[in-house]
Amino acid sequence: MSRKRVRQNFVGMGLQRDLVTRSRRAFRWLLPGLVVKRWMLTSGLGLLMALLGGAIWADLKPIYWTIDFLEWLLDLVTTVLPRTITGPLVLLLGAGLLLWGQSRSFGSIQQALAPDKDTVLVDALRAKSKLNRGPNIVAIGGGTGLSTLLSGLKRYSSRITAIVTVADDGGSSGILRRELGVLPPGDIRNCLAALSSEEPLLTRLFQYRFSAGSGLEGHSFGNLFLSALTAITGNLETAITASSRVLAVQGQVVPATNVDVRLWAELENGDRLEGESNIGNASSPIVRMGCLPADPPALPRALEAIANAELILLGPGSLYTSLLPNLLVPEIVEAIQKSSAPKLYICNLMTQPGETDGLDVRGHLRAIEAQLATLGIGKRIFSAVLAQEEMPPSPLIDYYRAKGAEPVVCDGLALNSEGYEVMEAPLQGRRPTSTLRHDPRSLSIAIMRFYRQYKREY
């Protein structure tokens, strides 16, 4: 076979594949849930009604002229070709023109809205429609655990509210808090980046941390951006809203409170520590913790999100420095207690030296219950727990043990006997990694499995 013939065959195959792809893409517009077809039909109906109204106004003469013209045209066509050939031919021609016009129209819209993105508009609309139908989720926490959770959940819903602790006083957040008097932006920045659906480069810019420069070293661009917006707008909540628009955040991020709180903890040996960064390095087990000022108020948006939630999550994250600080806001605890949504506590994979040494899953739950008891709430509000299934021995676990961390053991039978609903899953993922942390995909799959099971039962 000649090279010319081979080249022609390849070109023909390419055109055929392109035609098939375009046809499939065009038919995807007919799938339900896009909220496009109904408005196209509405527009078409409006056009017909407008034409009919004009015809009636003109004493129906345009309608008679149109009917006469169609009769003349059909007579002419059917005299050349029989209707058994003309009918299918005209039908296919009309359908082809309709699909081609639709494809070109929506292609032009996509080119205008997102010229640099490879996602086909119909696929983007289908994905957005699916996310808009997802459950209304409230995730409470802080640190890297919450951002990991959000990056997985955003694949299942766009109705996500992250309620974030603002007790951080270390690193870049602590410096900005002390020098500028702003609420610590670090955990909020991580959550905004996790929920962002914007270009990866913009998210990387928001997460960029300066490694040199007098006064800049150690600060992230996102922290500086949020601090500057807070100074311009007057409060962190407005700054978060503006940042969410820039990053096209899928959901919302809300501080647990807008009060400048400082954590304190009482240890088993009688010592008292102040500051989130000090509590994380406690030399003795923590028996009680609180904040100054006591009983800070919650933001209305946080309370509204909890009231409308279909699923409430606590964790994963540092027990005493990321999770429990949110439960120091009495209004948040009361809103969770009143909610009829399923409530799930997500336990850490490993203990944290100086904070949760020796605690199993039951020990973590006991600490949460003790915190609620200080608010006069004797009834547990998180009766379901998601924990890591038993992990086989590995060099990575040995490495963590050398650093003072142990796997958080889950005694499912004992917890079941105490009235807890226990779900165990491979939350660190199936693939080998260099760290023992929750895998966003595995974690979100387990959570959605829990939610669907709850929906089936109730």
ABEGO torsion letter per residue (X at the ends): XBAAAAAAAAAAAAAAAAAAAAAAAAAAAABBGAGAAAAAAAAAAAAAAAAAAAAAAAGGAAAAAAAAAAAAAAAAAAAABBAAAAAAAAAAAAAAAAAAAAAAAAAAAAAAABAABABBAAAAAAAAAAAAABBBBBBBEEEAAAAAAAAAAAAABABBBBBBBAABABEAAAAAAAAAGBBBAAAAAAAAAAABABBAAAAAAAABBBABEBGABGBBAAAAAAAAAAAAAGBAAAAAAAAAAAAGBBEBBBBABABBBBBBBBBAAGBBBBEAAAAAABABBBABBBBOBBGBBBBAAAAAAAAABABBBBOBEBAAAAAAAAAABAAAAAAAAABABBBBBBBBABBBBGAABGBBAAAAAAAAAAAAAAAGBABBABABBBBBBBBBBBAAAAAAAAAGBBBBBBBAAAAAAAGBBBBBBBAAEABBBABBBBBAAAAAAAAAAAAAAAAAAX
